[in-house]
Amino acid sequence: MTVGILRIGVHIPGAHSLKEKRSVLNSLKDQLRGRFNVSVAEVDANETWQRATIGVSTLGNNRAYTEGLLREVTTWIRTTRLVELVGVEEDYF
């Protein structure tokens, strides 16, 4: 069994208030949960308008499956127009 965790830094260019930021992040988190069946939460930069750090985690039978799923998540975030990807950190246990 493997647990995979992503720490994803994003920039939200259209956000001019915390309310706008939350709206974009809620949409992003809902789409990630629906498309990939992963756990998602905002984990840092909570009070910054245009920046956020999102934690994504999943559990799988083997490391290859977990890595593949989290790579798909990263690729999807790169291609979405909701946010701009700034950085990604991966951990597997």
Secondary structure as UniProt FT lines:
FT   STRAND          2..11
FT   TURN            13..14
FT   HELIX           18..36
FT   STRAND          39..44
FT   TURN            46..47
FT   STRAND          51..60
FT   HELIX           63..79
FT   STRAND          84..92
//
